[in-house]
Amino acid sequence: MAYPTGCTLYIRESEGLPVGIQLVCGIWEEEKTLALMGVIERCWNNRPSQSAPLARPGDFISEKQRLGIANPPH
C-alpha cells in the first residue's frame, strides 16, 4: 500500500518532531486503553530522535488481535 504523494513530503518535514498521541476509552474499559498504550510503546522502538516509525497497514490491528483486545467482527 502506497502513501499519497503529498504525505511523503509532510513525513520528511516532520522528522524529529515530537509525536503526540491521545487515547480515549469507554466506561470501564481502562484496561484496554492501557494495553493499547503498551502496544504503541513497543511499536515505538525507543527511537531517540522521537520520530515515529512508519507503520505498515494493519500493524496495530494485528497487535490488538494478538493481545485479545480487538473488536469482534460484526
C-alpha positions as CSV (number, residue, x, y, z in Angstrom):
1,M,0.0,0.0,0.0
2,A,1.5,3.3,-1.0
3,Y,1.2,6.6,0.7
4,P,-0.4,9.6,-1.1
5,T,2.2,11.7,-2.9
6,G,1.8,14.8,-0.6
7,C,2.0,12.6,2.5
8,T,5.7,11.7,1.9
9,L,6.6,15.4,1.9
10,Y,5.0,16.0,5.3
11,I,6.6,12.9,6.8
12,R,10.0,14.1,5.8
13,E,9.3,17.7,7.1
14,S,8.1,16.4,10.5
15,E,11.0,14.0,11.1
16,G,12.5,14.5,14.5
17,L,9.5,16.4,15.9
18,P,7.7,15.0,18.9
19,V,4.6,13.0,18.3
20,G,1.5,13.4,20.4
21,I,-1.0,10.6,20.9
22,Q,-4.2,10.8,22.8
23,L,-6.2,7.6,23.7
24,V,-9.7,7.7,24.9
25,C,-11.6,4.7,26.4
26,G,-15.2,3.9,27.1
27,I,-16.6,3.5,30.6
28,W,-15.0,0.6,32.5
29,E,-12.5,0.0,29.6
30,E,-9.3,1.4,31.1
31,E,-7.5,-2.0,30.8
32,K,-8.0,-1.9,27.0
33,T,-6.5,1.7,26.9
34,L,-3.6,0.6,29.0
35,A,-3.0,-2.4,26.8
36,L,-3.1,-0.2,23.7
37,M,-0.6,2.2,25.2
38,G,1.7,-0.8,25.7
39,V,1.3,-1.7,22.0
40,I,2.2,1.8,21.0
41,E,5.2,1.9,23.2
42,R,6.5,-1.4,21.9
43,C,6.0,-0.3,18.3
44,W,7.9,2.9,19.0
45,N,11.2,1.0,19.4
46,N,12.6,3.7,21.8
47,R,13.8,5.9,19.0
48,P,16.0,8.7,20.5
49,S,15.1,11.0,17.6
50,Q,11.5,11.0,18.7
51,S,10.4,10.3,15.1
52,A,7.7,7.6,14.8
53,P,8.4,4.7,12.5
54,L,6.1,4.5,9.6
55,A,3.7,1.7,10.5
56,R,2.7,-0.8,7.9
57,P,-1.1,-1.1,7.3
58,G,-2.6,-3.4,10.0
59,D,0.3,-3.3,12.5
60,F,-1.8,-2.0,15.4
61,I,-4.8,-4.2,14.4
62,S,-2.7,-7.4,14.4
63,E,-1.1,-6.5,17.7
64,K,-4.6,-5.8,19.2
65,Q,-5.8,-9.2,18.0
66,R,-2.7,-10.9,19.5
67,L,-3.5,-9.3,22.8
68,G,-7.2,-10.2,22.5
69,I,-8.5,-6.7,22.7
70,A,-9.5,-6.3,19.0
71,N,-13.2,-5.5,18.3
72,P,-15.0,-8.7,17.2
73,P,-16.3,-8.7,13.6
74,H,-20.0,-7.8,13.2
